[in-house]
Amino acid sequence: MRSRSKSVIGMALFTSFALTVTWMVYNTLRRDIAGPTYSYTAIFTDASGMAPGDDVRVAGVRVGRVDRVSLHGNAAQVQFRVQRSQQLYQNTIASVTYQSIIGQRYLGLAQGPGEHHDILPNHGQIPIERTNPSLDVSYMLNGFEPLFAELDPEQVDNI
């Protein structure tokens, strides 16, 4: 009888520990934004790789989340939320930035040039003139194609 009660206690402790760890992992991966938010839109010539749920960062600190990426004429429209405590200005610059080597991206926001700091209102829009599109790695590597075509495999092996 005694070993059975020890087994039940051990199983209860293990179960509660496993549920606590699972809850912590779930909350870490969910990455909600704490507190009230403002919604904004940015227009890009290219937002490839950007997806709903991606981070919005200011100076490397996560302050929001991308809600939607859609086609708006010949441009990409990125709708995102930012914590209300983080103010955006009329001269804010938005850029699609690589987050990791596997191609994950985030929306980076930075203060633009100039000393005029009018606040961008809720549901404001960052125009295409103040956005930096996604870096197209395949386009960049295609620029090296003439060089690769001229290389002799035997010469490359000697290097």
Secondary structure, DSSP 8 states (H G I E B T S, - for coil): -HHHHHHHHHHHHHHHHHHHHHHHHHHHHH----S-EEEEEEEES--TT--TT-EEEETTEEEEEEEEEEEETTEEEEEEEEETTS--BTT-EEEEEE-STT--EEEEEE--SSS---B--TTEEE-GGGEE----HHHHHHTTHHHHHH--HHHHHH-
